[in-house]
């Protein structure tokens, strides 16, 4: 059973991270690149990123989504409940991040705030669907 949950987490990490990258780098990349430069550390014209913090935050978000969706697997409607639970998790973990940054980070743009507020529940809903679907394929729950 542990191996199945490990596979579930890995598939979830890859799938959710790919969709997250698509949102931030492709669909809205121009806005993110432009506006994040206003608040980020920049050295010699290049963003200075802390890869460890970025990776850890992604691990924590995916882990929370897997837990939230997994708790719904034995319910009467695991897809709906998994999607709703993870959408709520996305609001708490991602949308709130955008709102707090808008409140306390100087030059954090309204554009970034709106994108993050929308992205939280959208990514969460996708994660819930992906995780429940993958769990069903793995015969978990």
TIVO-2410 file (N, C-alpha, C; in nm, 3 decimals):
# residues 141
REC num residu      c1      c2      c3 atome chaine
REC   1      X   0.082  -0.121   0.000     N      A
REC   1      X   0.000   0.000   0.000    CA      A
REC   1      X   0.086   0.126   0.000     C      A
REC   2      X   0.197   0.123   0.074     N      A
REC   2      X   0.285   0.240   0.079    CA      A
REC   2      X   0.341   0.270  -0.059     C      A
REC   3      X   0.376   0.166  -0.133     N      A
REC   3      X   0.429   0.184  -0.268    CA      A
REC   3      X   0.325   0.252  -0.358     C      A
REC   4      X   0.199   0.212  -0.344     N      A
REC   4      X   0.094   0.274  -0.425    CA      A
REC   4      X   0.080   0.423  -0.392     C      A
REC   5      X   0.087   0.458  -0.264     N      A
REC   5      X   0.079   0.599  -0.226    CA      A
REC   5      X   0.202   0.677  -0.273     C      A
REC   6      X   0.318   0.612  -0.274     N      A
REC   6      X   0.439   0.677  -0.327    CA      A
REC   6      X   0.422   0.705  -0.476     C      A
REC   7      X   0.369   0.609  -0.550     N      A
REC   7      X   0.343   0.629  -0.693    CA      A
REC   7      X   0.240   0.739  -0.711     C      A
REC   8      X   0.135   0.737  -0.630     N      A
REC   8      X   0.032   0.841  -0.636    CA      A
REC   8      X   0.093   0.979  -0.615     C      A
REC   9      X   0.181   0.992  -0.516     N      A
REC   9      X   0.243   1.122  -0.488    CA      A
REC   9      X   0.333   1.164  -0.605     C      A
REC  10      X   0.410   1.072  -0.659     N      A
REC  10      X   0.501   1.106  -0.769    CA      A
REC  10      X   0.423   1.150  -0.894     C      A
REC  11      X   0.320   1.074  -0.928     N      A
REC  11      X   0.236   1.112  -1.043    CA      A
REC  11      X   0.172   1.248  -1.018     C      A
REC  12      X   0.124   1.270  -0.896     N      A
REC  12      X   0.062   1.398  -0.861    CA      A
REC  12      X   0.163   1.512  -0.871     C      A
REC  13      X   0.283   1.489  -0.819     N      A
REC  13      X   0.387   1.592  -0.823    CA      A
REC  13      X   0.419   1.629  -0.968     C      A
REC  14      X   0.438   1.530  -1.052     N      A
REC  14      X   0.472   1.557  -1.192    CA      A
REC  14      X   0.356   1.627  -1.263     C      A
REC  15      X   0.235   1.575  -1.248     N      A
REC  15      X   0.119   1.633  -1.317    CA      A
REC  15      X   0.086   1.773  -1.272     C      A
REC  16      X   0.079   1.793  -1.142     N      A
REC  16      X   0.043   1.925  -1.089    CA      A
REC  16      X   0.155   2.026  -1.117     C      A
REC  17      X   0.280   1.984  -1.104     N      A
REC  17      X   0.392   2.075  -1.131    CA      A
REC  17      X   0.396   2.115  -1.278     C      A
REC  18      X   0.364   2.023  -1.367     N      A
REC  18      X   0.361   2.055  -1.510    CA      A
REC  18      X   0.253   2.159  -1.541     C      A
REC  19      X   0.135   2.139  -1.484     N      A
REC  19      X   0.026   2.235  -1.506    CA      A
REC  19      X   0.060   2.370  -1.441     C      A
REC  20      X   0.122   2.366  -1.324     N      A
REC  20      X   0.164   2.488  -1.256    CA      A
REC  20      X   0.266   2.565  -1.341     C      A
REC  21      X   0.362   2.493  -1.398     N      A
REC  21      X   0.462   2.556  -1.484    CA      A
REC  21      X   0.397   2.614  -1.609     C      A
REC  22      X   0.301   2.544  -1.667     N      A
REC  22      X   0.229   2.594  -1.784    CA      A
REC  22      X   0.161   2.727  -1.752     C      A
REC  23      X   0.096   2.734  -1.637     N      A
REC  23      X   0.028   2.857  -1.595    CA      A
REC  23      X   0.127   2.972  -1.577     C      A
REC  24      X   0.234   2.946  -1.499     N      A
REC  24      X   0.326   3.053  -1.462    CA      A
REC  24      X   0.425   3.091  -1.571     C      A
REC  25      X   0.464   2.997  -1.654     N      A
REC  25      X   0.568   3.025  -1.752    CA      A
REC  25      X   0.517   3.047  -1.894     C      A
REC  26      X   0.405   2.983  -1.928     N      A
REC  26      X   0.356   2.992  -2.065    CA      A
REC  26      X   0.234   3.083  -2.075     C      A
REC  27      X   0.125   3.044  -2.009     N      A
REC  27      X   0.000   3.118  -2.025    CA      A
REC  27      X   0.012   3.262  -1.975     C      A
REC  28      X   0.068   3.280  -1.857     N      A
REC  28      X   0.078   3.412  -1.797    CA      A
REC  28      X   0.223   3.452  -1.770     C      A
REC  29      X   0.315   3.389  -1.838     N      A
REC  29      X   0.458   3.411  -1.815    CA      A
REC  29      X   0.502   3.556  -1.830     C      A
REC  30      X   0.448   3.623  -1.929     N      A
REC  30      X   0.487   3.763  -1.952    CA      A
REC  30      X   0.454   3.850  -1.831     C      A
REC  31      X   0.336   3.832  -1.776     N      A
REC  31      X   0.295   3.912  -1.660    CA      A
REC  31      X   0.378   3.873  -1.538     C      A
REC  32      X   0.395   3.743  -1.515     N      A
REC  32      X   0.474   3.700  -1.399    CA      A
REC  32      X   0.618   3.751  -1.409     C      A
REC  33      X   0.681   3.736  -1.526     N      A
REC  33      X   0.820   3.782  -1.541    CA      A
REC  33      X   0.831   3.933  -1.519     C      A
REC  34      X   0.740   4.007  -1.577     N      A
REC  34      X   0.744   4.153  -1.565    CA      A
REC  34      X   0.722   4.197  -1.420     C      A
REC  35      X   0.618   4.145  -1.357     N      A
REC  35      X   0.580   4.195  -1.224    CA      A
REC  35      X   0.664   4.138  -1.111     C      A
REC  36      X   0.715   4.017  -1.127     N      A
REC  36      X   0.794   3.959  -1.020    CA      A
REC  36      X   0.929   4.029  -1.010     C      A
REC  37      X   0.977   4.082  -1.121     N      A
REC  37      X   1.105   4.156  -1.120    CA      A
REC  37      X   1.099   4.279  -1.028     C      A
REC  38      X   0.979   4.332  -1.010     N      A
REC  38      X   0.962   4.451  -0.925    CA      A
REC  38      X   0.986   4.420  -0.777     C      A
REC  39      X   0.969   4.293  -0.739     N      A
REC  39      X   0.977   4.258  -0.597    CA      A
REC  39      X   1.086   4.156  -0.566     C      A
REC  40      X   1.147   4.099  -0.669     N      A
REC  40      X   1.245   3.992  -0.649    CA      A
REC  40      X   1.387   4.048  -0.638     C      A
REC  41      X   1.475   3.966  -0.584     N      A
REC  41      X   1.617   3.998  -0.584    CA      A
REC  41      X   1.669   3.976  -0.726     C      A
REC  42      X   1.734   4.078  -0.779     N      A
REC  42      X   1.789   4.071  -0.915    CA      A
REC  42      X   1.936   4.109  -0.907     C      A
REC  43      X   2.022   4.024  -0.963     N      A
REC  43      X   2.166   4.049  -0.968    CA      A
REC  43      X   2.210   4.038  -1.113     C      A
REC  44      X   2.275   4.141  -1.162     N      A
REC  44      X   2.321   4.144  -1.302    CA      A
REC  44      X   2.207   4.117  -1.400     C      A
REC  45      X   2.090   4.168  -1.369     N      A
REC  45      X   1.975   4.154  -1.456    CA      A
REC  45      X   1.905   4.019  -1.450     C      A
REC  46      X   1.952   3.930  -1.362     N      A
REC  46      X   1.892   3.797  -1.352    CA      A
REC  46      X   1.827   3.779  -1.215     C      A
REC  47      X   1.711   3.711  -1.214     N      A
REC  47      X   1.644   3.682  -1.088    CA      A
REC  47      X   1.729   3.588  -1.004     C      A
REC  48      X   1.736   3.616  -0.875     N      A
REC  48      X   1.805   3.528  -0.782    CA      A
REC  48      X   1.697   3.448  -0.710     C      A
REC  49      X   1.692   3.320  -0.740     N      A
REC  49      X   1.589   3.235  -0.683    CA      A
REC  49      X   1.648   3.141  -0.578     C      A
REC  50      X   1.570   3.110  -0.478     N      A
REC  50      X   1.610   3.013  -0.378    CA      A
REC  50      X   1.543   2.881  -0.413     C      A
REC  51      X   1.617   2.796  -0.482     N      A
REC  51      X   1.561   2.670  -0.533    CA      A
REC  51      X   1.511   2.579  -0.424     C      A
REC  52      X   1.579   2.579  -0.309     N      A
REC  52      X   1.537   2.491  -0.200    CA      A
REC  52      X   1.399   2.533  -0.149     C      A
REC  53      X   1.378   2.661  -0.129     N      A
REC  53      X   1.247   2.708  -0.083    CA      A
REC  53      X   1.138   2.680  -0.186     C      A
REC  54      X   1.170   2.702  -0.312     N      A
REC  54      X   1.073   2.676  -0.418    CA      A
REC  54      X   1.035   2.530  -0.425     C      A
REC  55      X   1.134   2.442  -0.419     N      A
REC  55      X   1.107   2.297  -0.424    CA      A
REC  55      X   1.029   2.253  -0.301     C      A
REC  56      X   1.067   2.303  -0.185     N      A
REC  56      X   0.997   2.266  -0.062    CA      A
REC  56      X   0.852   2.312  -0.065     C      A
REC  57      X   0.827   2.431  -0.115     N      A
REC  57      X   0.689   2.479  -0.121    CA      A
REC  57      X   0.606   2.392  -0.215     C      A
REC  58      X   0.665   2.350  -0.327     N      A
REC  58      X   0.593   2.263  -0.420    CA      A
REC  58      X   0.565   2.127  -0.355     C      A
REC  59      X   0.663   2.072  -0.285     N      A
REC  59      X   0.645   1.944  -0.215    CA      A
REC  59      X   0.532   1.955  -0.113     C      A
REC  60      X   0.530   2.064  -0.037     N      A
REC  60      X   0.426   2.081   0.065    CA      A
REC  60      X   0.287   2.095   0.004     C      A
REC  61      X   0.276   2.173  -0.103     N      A
REC  61      X   0.145   2.191  -0.168    CA      A
REC  61      X   0.095   2.059  -0.225     C      A
REC  62      X   0.182   1.986  -0.294     N      A
REC  62      X   0.140   1.858  -0.353    CA      A
REC  62      X   0.103   1.759  -0.242     C      A
REC  63      X   0.181   1.755  -0.137     N      A
REC  63      X   0.151   1.664  -0.026    CA      A
REC  63      X   0.016   1.697   0.036     C      A
REC  64      X  -0.012   1.825   0.054     N      A
REC  64      X  -0.143   1.864   0.108    CA      A
REC  64      X  -0.255   1.823   0.015     C      A
REC  65      X  -0.238   1.843  -0.115     N      A
REC  65      X  -0.340   1.801  -0.211    CA      A
REC  65      X  -0.362   1.649  -0.206     C      A
REC  66      X  -0.254   1.572  -0.199     N      A
REC  66      X  -0.267   1.426  -0.194    CA      A
REC  66      X  -0.342   1.384  -0.068     C      A
REC  67      X  -0.310   1.446   0.044     N      A
REC  67      X  -0.380   1.412   0.169    CA      A
REC  67      X  -0.528   1.450   0.159     C      A
REC  68      X  -0.555   1.572   0.114     N      A
REC  68      X  -0.694   1.617   0.105    CA      A
REC  68      X  -0.776   1.529   0.012     C      A
REC  69      X  -0.722   1.494  -0.104     N      A
REC  69      X  -0.796   1.410  -0.199    CA      A
REC  69      X  -0.808   1.267  -0.147     C      A
REC  70      X  -0.702   1.216  -0.086     N      A
REC  70      X  -0.703   1.077  -0.036    CA      A
REC  70      X  -0.808   1.057   0.073     C      A
REC  71      X  -0.831   1.161   0.151     N      A
REC  71      X  -0.933   1.150   0.256    CA      A
REC  71      X  -1.073   1.134   0.198     C      A
REC  72      X  -1.090   1.162   0.070     N      A
REC  72      X  -1.221   1.155   0.006    CA      A
REC  72      X  -1.241   1.025  -0.071     C      A
REC  73      X  -1.140   0.941  -0.079     N      A
REC  73      X  -1.145   0.824  -0.168    CA      A
REC  73      X  -1.254   0.724  -0.131     C      A
REC  74      X  -1.289   0.712  -0.006     N      A
REC  74      X  -1.392   0.615   0.033    CA      A
REC  74      X  -1.531   0.679   0.044     C      A
REC  75      X  -1.544   0.803   0.004     N      A
REC  75      X  -1.674   0.871   0.011    CA      A
REC  75      X  -1.763   0.828  -0.104     C      A
REC  76      X  -1.889   0.867  -0.097     N      A
REC  76      X  -1.986   0.830  -0.201    CA      A
REC  76      X  -1.951   0.891  -0.336     C      A
REC  77      X  -1.894   1.010  -0.338     N      A
REC  77      X  -1.857   1.076  -0.463    CA      A
REC  77      X  -1.714   1.130  -0.450     C      A
REC  78      X  -1.614   1.044  -0.461     N      A
REC  78      X  -1.477   1.086  -0.436    CA      A
REC  78      X  -1.426   1.193  -0.533     C      A
REC  79      X  -1.472   1.189  -0.659     N      A
REC  79      X  -1.425   1.292  -0.753    CA      A
REC  79      X  -1.472   1.430  -0.710     C      A
REC  80      X  -1.601   1.445  -0.686     N      A
REC  80      X  -1.654   1.575  -0.647    CA      A
REC  80      X  -1.592   1.622  -0.515     C      A
REC  81      X  -1.589   1.533  -0.417     N      A
REC  81      X  -1.534   1.572  -0.287    CA      A
REC  81      X  -1.384   1.597  -0.293     C      A
REC  82      X  -1.312   1.520  -0.372     N      A
REC  82      X  -1.168   1.542  -0.388    CA      A
REC  82      X  -1.140   1.675  -0.457     C      A
REC  83      X  -1.218   1.705  -0.560     N      A
REC  83      X  -1.202   1.832  -0.631    CA      A
REC  83      X  -1.233   1.949  -0.538     C      A
REC  84      X  -1.343   1.940  -0.463     N      A
REC  84      X  -1.380   2.049  -0.372    CA      A
REC  84      X  -1.279   2.065  -0.258     C      A
REC  85      X  -1.233   1.954  -0.202     N      A
REC  85      X  -1.135   1.961  -0.092    CA      A
REC  85      X  -1.005   2.024  -0.140     C      A
REC  86      X  -0.958   1.982  -0.257     N      A
REC  86      X  -0.832   2.038  -0.307    CA      A
REC  86      X  -0.848   2.182  -0.356     C      A
REC  87      X  -0.965   2.215  -0.410     N      A
REC  87      X  -0.990   2.355  -0.448    CA      A
REC  87      X  -0.984   2.444  -0.325     C      A
REC  88      X  -1.043   2.397  -0.215     N      A
REC  88      X  -1.036   2.473  -0.089    CA      A
REC  88      X  -0.892   2.482  -0.041     C      A
REC  89      X  -0.817   2.374  -0.053     N      A
REC  89      X  -0.675   2.376  -0.018    CA      A
REC  89      X  -0.598   2.475  -0.104     C      A
REC  90      X  -0.634   2.484  -0.232     N      A
REC  90      X  -0.570   2.580  -0.320    CA      A
REC  90      X  -0.599   2.724  -0.281     C      A
REC  91      X  -0.721   2.748  -0.236     N      A
REC  91      X  -0.755   2.882  -0.186    CA      A
REC  91      X  -0.669   2.916  -0.065     C      A
REC  92      X  -0.659   2.820   0.028     N      A
REC  92      X  -0.582   2.845   0.150    CA      A
REC  92      X  -0.432   2.857   0.123     C      A
REC  93      X  -0.380   2.775   0.031     N      A
REC  93      X  -0.235   2.772   0.011    CA      A
REC  93      X  -0.183   2.865  -0.096     C      A
REC  94      X  -0.262   2.895  -0.197     N      A
REC  94      X  -0.213   2.974  -0.310    CA      A
REC  94      X  -0.284   3.109  -0.318     C      A
REC  95      X  -0.415   3.109  -0.313     N      A
REC  95      X  -0.489   3.235  -0.322    CA      A
REC  95      X  -0.455   3.326  -0.203     C      A
REC  96      X  -0.449   3.268  -0.085     N      A
REC  96      X  -0.414   3.347   0.034    CA      A
REC  96      X  -0.274   3.404   0.022     C      A
REC  97      X  -0.182   3.327  -0.037     N      A
REC  97      X  -0.045   3.373  -0.061    CA      A
REC  97      X  -0.045   3.502  -0.145     C      A
REC  98      X  -0.122   3.501  -0.253     N      A
REC  98      X  -0.130   3.619  -0.339    CA      A
REC  98      X  -0.189   3.739  -0.267     C      A
REC  99      X  -0.293   3.715  -0.189     N      A
REC  99      X  -0.355   3.825  -0.114    CA      A
REC  99      X  -0.264   3.881  -0.006     C      A
REC 100      X  -0.197   3.793   0.067     N      A
REC 100      X  -0.105   3.839   0.172    CA      A
REC 100      X   0.011   3.915   0.109     C      A
REC 101      X   0.065   3.865  -0.001     N      A
REC 101      X   0.174   3.937  -0.067    CA      A
REC 101      X   0.129   4.076  -0.112     C      A
REC 102      X   0.007   4.084  -0.164     N      A
REC 102      X  -0.044   4.215  -0.207    CA      A
REC 102      X  -0.056   4.310  -0.088     C      A
REC 103      X  -0.085   4.256   0.026     N      A
REC 103      X  -0.102   4.336   0.147    CA      A
REC 103      X   0.032   4.382   0.204     C      A
REC 104      X   0.135   4.295   0.202     N      A
REC 104      X   0.258   4.329   0.274    CA      A
REC 104      X   0.382   4.352   0.188     C      A
REC 105      X   0.382   4.310   0.062     N      A
REC 105      X   0.502   4.325  -0.021    CA      A
REC 105      X   0.488   4.450  -0.107     C      A
REC 106      X   0.580   4.541  -0.086     N      A
REC 106      X   0.577   4.664  -0.165    CA      A
REC 106      X   0.593   4.629  -0.313     C      A
REC 107      X   0.518   4.690  -0.397     N      A
REC 107      X   0.521   4.672  -0.542    CA      A
REC 107      X   0.468   4.537  -0.590     C      A
REC 108      X   0.402   4.459  -0.502     N      A
REC 108      X   0.336   4.337  -0.548    CA      A
REC 108      X   0.213   4.383  -0.627     C      A
REC 109      X   0.205   4.346  -0.752     N      A
REC 109      X   0.103   4.403  -0.841    CA      A
REC 109      X  -0.035   4.342  -0.821     C      A
REC 110      X  -0.134   4.418  -0.861     N      A
REC 110      X  -0.271   4.369  -0.861    CA      A
REC 110      X  -0.284   4.253  -0.960     C      A
REC 111      X  -0.211   4.260  -1.071     N      A
REC 111      X  -0.215   4.152  -1.170    CA      A
REC 111      X  -0.171   4.019  -1.109     C      A
REC 112      X  -0.060   4.020  -1.034     N      A
REC 112      X  -0.014   3.897  -0.969    CA      A
REC 112      X  -0.115   3.848  -0.868     C      A
REC 113      X  -0.174   3.941  -0.795     N      A
REC 113      X  -0.274   3.904  -0.694    CA      A
REC 113      X  -0.393   3.835  -0.759     C      A
REC 114      X  -0.446   3.893  -0.864     N      A
REC 114      X  -0.562   3.836  -0.932    CA      A
REC 114      X  -0.527   3.698  -0.989     C      A
REC 115      X  -0.410   3.686  -1.052     N      A
REC 115      X  -0.370   3.556  -1.107    CA      A
REC 115      X  -0.358   3.450  -0.999     C      A
REC 116      X  -0.300   3.484  -0.885     N      A
REC 116      X  -0.283   3.387  -0.776    CA      A
REC 116      X  -0.417   3.351  -0.711     C      A
REC 117      X  -0.505   3.449  -0.697     N      A
REC 117      X  -0.637   3.422  -0.637    CA      A
REC 117      X  -0.717   3.327  -0.727     C      A
REC 118      X  -0.709   3.347  -0.857     N      A
REC 118      X  -0.778   3.257  -0.951    CA      A
REC 118      X  -0.709   3.121  -0.953     C      A
REC 119      X  -0.577   3.122  -0.954     N      A
REC 119      X  -0.500   2.999  -0.970    CA      A
REC 119      X  -0.517   2.901  -0.854     C      A
REC 120      X  -0.532   2.948  -0.733     N      A
REC 120      X  -0.544   2.858  -0.619    CA      A
REC 120      X  -0.653   2.753  -0.634     C      A
REC 121      X  -0.778   2.793  -0.650     N      A
REC 121      X  -0.882   2.692  -0.663    CA      A
REC 121      X  -0.878   2.616  -0.796     C      A
REC 122      X  -0.830   2.679  -0.902     N      A
REC 122      X  -0.821   2.608  -1.030    CA      A
REC 122      X  -0.718   2.495  -1.021     C      A
REC 123      X  -0.599   2.527  -0.970     N      A
REC 123      X  -0.497   2.423  -0.956    CA      A
REC 123      X  -0.543   2.316  -0.858     C      A
REC 124      X  -0.605   2.358  -0.749     N      A
REC 124      X  -0.654   2.261  -0.651    CA      A
REC 124      X  -0.757   2.168  -0.712     C      A
REC 125      X  -0.850   2.221  -0.788     N      A
REC 125      X  -0.953   2.137  -0.852    CA      A
REC 125      X  -0.888   2.038  -0.948     C      A
REC 126      X  -0.793   2.086  -1.027     N      A
REC 126      X  -0.721   1.994  -1.117    CA      A
REC 126      X  -0.651   1.885  -1.038     C      A
REC 127      X  -0.583   1.926  -0.931     N      A
REC 127      X  -0.510   1.829  -0.848    CA      A
REC 127      X  -0.605   1.725  -0.791     C      A
REC 128      X  -0.720   1.769  -0.740     N      A
REC 128      X  -0.817   1.675  -0.685    CA      A
REC 128      X  -0.863   1.573  -0.787     C      A
REC 129      X  -0.892   1.620  -0.908     N      A
REC 129      X  -0.934   1.530  -1.015    CA      A
REC 129      X  -0.823   1.432  -1.051     C      A
REC 130      X  -0.702   1.483  -1.068     N      A
REC 130      X  -0.587   1.399  -1.104    CA      A
REC 130      X  -0.558   1.295  -0.996     C      A
REC 131      X  -0.560   1.337  -0.872     N      A
REC 131      X  -0.525   1.247  -0.762    CA      A
REC 131      X  -0.630   1.138  -0.745     C      A
REC 132      X  -0.757   1.174  -0.747     N      A
REC 132      X  -0.862   1.073  -0.734    CA      A
REC 132      X  -0.858   0.978  -0.853     C      A
REC 133      X  -0.841   1.030  -0.972     N      A
REC 133      X  -0.832   0.945  -1.090    CA      A
REC 133      X  -0.714   0.850  -1.085     C      A
REC 134      X  -0.600   0.901  -1.043     N      A
REC 134      X  -0.481   0.816  -1.032    CA      A
REC 134      X  -0.499   0.712  -0.923     C      A
REC 135      X  -0.558   0.752  -0.811     N      A
REC 135      X  -0.583   0.657  -0.701    CA      A
REC 135      X  -0.676   0.545  -0.747     C      A
REC 136      X  -0.775   0.580  -0.827     N      A
REC 136      X  -0.866   0.478  -0.881    CA      A
REC 136      X  -0.790   0.381  -0.970     C      A
REC 137      X  -0.702   0.434  -1.056     N      A
REC 137      X  -0.622   0.346  -1.142    CA      A
REC 137      X  -0.530   0.254  -1.062     C      A
REC 138      X  -0.480   0.307  -0.950     N      A
REC 138      X  -0.391   0.228  -0.864    CA      A
REC 138      X  -0.469   0.139  -0.767     C      A
REC 139      X  -0.601   0.150  -0.771     N      A
REC 139      X  -0.689   0.073  -0.681    CA      A
REC 139      X  -0.662   0.104  -0.534     C      A
REC 140      X  -0.651   0.235  -0.507     N      A
REC 140      X  -0.637   0.284  -0.370    CA      A
REC 140      X  -0.774   0.333  -0.326     C      A
REC 141      X  -0.816   0.296  -0.207     N      A
REC 141      X  -0.943   0.345  -0.152    CA      A
REC 141      X  -1.052   0.260  -0.194     C      A
***
